[in-house]
Structure formats: structure tokens, C-alpha cells
Amino acid sequence: MKLKTKTTNPNYKKLIMTLWKSKRRAWREVVKWLNRPKRRRVSVNLNQINRNTKENDLVVVPGKVLGLGEINHKLQSIAAYSFSESAKKKIMDKNIKLETIEELFMRNPEGKNIKIII
């Protein structure tokens, strides 16, 4: 099956195509959420990440992380397409690693043990 991207941003398009070519179920699920119209893209608050994760989870947000709320436990890292400034500050204060989805994909191409928050 050939994937059609709905974006004109070359970096965003490259990310979608790279993840799609991996043929791993977890990364294809991330592509499904990334490849949506701009008005329907995912944005997740920190309190939603806090509610849906446990200690030492590896979190992927296929969209933007916003700064409403707090994280009360230690996570391995949070990977997202983008972060708001307030979210970055709060996450870094908790000593949680911030990374892009592409960096996480290079580190974990199998997509094992990742938790997708939408």
C-alpha cells in the first residue's frame, strides 16, 4: 500500500515517510496520527501524559505537547513533534529527557516498549 501525505512541509513529510518505511506496527500507528489535516492534529497536555503513564514509560506524542498540568513520576523520555515552551520547562525541571520523534526512531527502530499518547 502506498502512503499519501497530506502536508507540504518537507521535514514533516520526510518524518512520515521514514516512519512508514519501517513497517513496524507502533511506528505506523504514529504515522496514522501525524498524517492528519492540520486542524485535527494531536495536542496533549502534561496532565494527560501523567494520567496515562507509569514509572519509566517511554512516551510518544504524535503532535504537540502543551504545558497544562504536572508530571508526578519519572519517565524515560518524552518524544513529540513539538513542545510548547512551558511544557519544555516543566519536563526539564523533572529531569525527563526531551526528544523528537525522529531521534527516538533512530534510537528505537523496532518501536518496542513505547507508549503512544493521543
N, C-alpha and C positions, 0 to 999 in steps of 0.2 A: 504494500500500500504506500502510495506517495503522499507525503505531507505537504499541505498548502499552508503557508504562513500568511497571517493577516496584517503584518506590520511592514513598515518601510524603513524602520530603524535598522541599519546593517548590523550593529552589535547585538541587538535583541534577536534578530533573525539568525545570526550565527550561533548564538546560545541555544536557541530552539532546535536548530538543525544538528548541532553537536550532541545534544541530549537524545534526540530522536534516533540518531545513528547507533547509539549504544545498544539498542534493542533490549534494554533491561526494563522490567515492569515498573519499578519505582521511578526511574527517570522519565519513562513515557507518561506516567501519571502527572509528573511535574510539567511536562510539555503540554498536556491537556489543559492545565490551568494557566500556563503562560500564554498559550496561543488563543486568547480570547480578545474580543474587542476592548479597546482601552477603557471604556466606561464600565466594563464588567470585570476588570482585573481585581485581583485579590489584595486586600489591605487588612492586616491583622494587628490588633493591639497587644501590648505586653501581657495584659491580664488574661487574654485568651490563650496565649502561649503558656502562661503559668498554670491555668486550669487544665490544659490538655497534655501536659508533660509530667514526667517523673524525674527523679535524680539521675544525672548523667545521660540524658537523651541527646541525640544528635538531630537537631530540628532544621527542617527546610520549609521556607515560606515562599511559594511561587508568586511573589509580588512584593509589596512594601510592608515593612514593619513600622508601626506607629507607636508613640510613646505613652499611651494611656495605661496606667497601672504599674505594677511592680512584678518582678520575678523573685520568688521566695526560696528557690532551691538552685543548686549548682547544675548547669548544663554543660555538655562537652563543647558545643558551639551552636551558633545560630547562623544559617545561611539564607540569604534572601537576595532578590534582585536589587532592592534598595532599602535604605533605612532613613527614618526621619532623624533630625539632629537630637531631639530629646530621647528617642529610643537608643541611639548610639551611646549617649552619655549614661543612661541608666544601665545599659548592658555592660558597658566598660567598667562602671563602678562596682559591678558584681563579679568582675574578673572572668567574664564569659567571652570566648573567642567569637569575633565577628568575621564573616567571610562571605564572598559572593557565591552564587550557585555554581559558577564555573570553577572556582577554586575547590569547592567541595567535590565536584565531579572529578577533577584531576586527582584528588586525594583518595576518593572512594568511587571508582568507576563501576563497581559492582552494585552500588546502591544498597549495601547491606546496613541494617540497623538504623535507617533514617526514619524520622517521623515527619510526615508532611502535614502541616497545619494550614487549613484553609478557612 
